[in-house]
Amino acid sequence: MRVTLDSQILFDEQALDISAGSFSRDSIERVVPGLDGAISIDLGRRGRQIKQTGTLRAKSREQMNDRIDAISAYMDGETHTLVTRSGRELANLRMDSFKVSGEHSNGTGIVVDYEIVYTQLACT
């Protein structure tokens, strides 16, 4: 199975790593002067951060720019679905950053390293 974002194959499989942090909970704590103790209000489950790293390959600079532009278009504030090689579906992802680094040439074209940071929004 291929890694897809909203059913689109955008990523190369070599050196691809997806790591998910844990969900958290949030709360508000208040104290009242003159009373012993505090009140804690549970605000429920919050999102988590998911990082994706890997490499992109293209035969020319123009093709690499097209690939980078296609991925960057997902930084639109909307939520997306990432499906991993194992078939695990990570829904409600907002792409927060997409960094490209380490550009170099190989025998078949251009290779760049990338890192994507998503926030998986908690569903109620």
N, C-alpha and C positions, 0 to 999 in steps of 0.2 A: 504494500500500500504506500502511496506517496503522501507527503506532507502537503496539505492544501490550506489556503486561507479563503474562506467563502467559496469553496469548491474550485478555486483557481490554483494551478500548479505554478508557483512563483519562485520556489527555492530549490537549489541543488541539494542532493541528499548527502554528499560527502561533507564530513566534519560538522554536520548539523546537530545541535544540542538544544533541547528545550527543558528548562528547569522551572518548576513552579514553587513559589513560596507558600506559606500557609495562610489561610483565612484568619482574620482577627475579629474581635468584638470590640465595641466601643461603649463607653458609659460616661455618665455625668455624676460627679459626687458633690454633694452640698452639705454644709454644716450650718447649724443655726446657733447663734450665740446664746449661751445660757442652757443649752440642752446637751446632754452627753451623747456622743455618737455622731453618725453621719447617715445621710440617705444616699443610696446609690441607685441610679436609674439606668437600666440596661438599654442601650440604643440598638442592640442587635448586631448581627453579623455584618462585617465590612468586607471589602474586596481584598484581593491579593495581587502580588506582582509576579509576572511570568516573563522570563528572559529567554530569548532565542538567539543563538549565535551560529554562525556558519560561514560559508564562502559562496560567492556568486562567480560564475564563469561566463564569458562571452567571447565571441570571435573578434569583435572590434569595439572600439570606444563608443561608437554610435549604438551598438546593440547593448552595451553595458549601461549607457545612459538611459535607454528605453526600459531596461529591467529595473534600474533604480527608481525611475519615475513611476513605473507601475506599482512598485511596493510603497513608495512615498504617498501615493494617492489614497492609501488606507489610513493615513493620519488625518482623518476627516471628522473626528469627534463621535462618529457612529460606532456601534458595536458590531463585532465580526466573530466568526467561528473558525478556529484553527483545529485541524484534524491531524493527529500525529501518525507516524508510520505504523504504530500498533493499533490504530483505529480509535484512540482516545479522542473524544471531542471536547474541546475547551471553548465554551460558548460565552457570550457577553464580554468579549475582549475589546478594549479600547486601545489602539496603538498610540503610545505616548511618545516614543522616540525611535528613530531609525538612524543609526550611525554607521558610516562606511569608513573603513581604514585599511591600511596595509595593501595598497594596490601594487601589483607587480605583473609582469608578463611571464607567460610560460610558452611552451612550444605551439600551443593551439590558440592563444589569444591572451585576454586579460583576466586576472583573478583578483577579487577584492574580498576582504573579511568584512563581516557586518555584525551588528548587535541590534536587536529589536527589543524594546521593553513595552510590555502590555500591562494594563491593569484589568484584571478580571473583576467585573462589578458583581457584587453579591446580589442574588435574587431573593426576593422575599416570599 
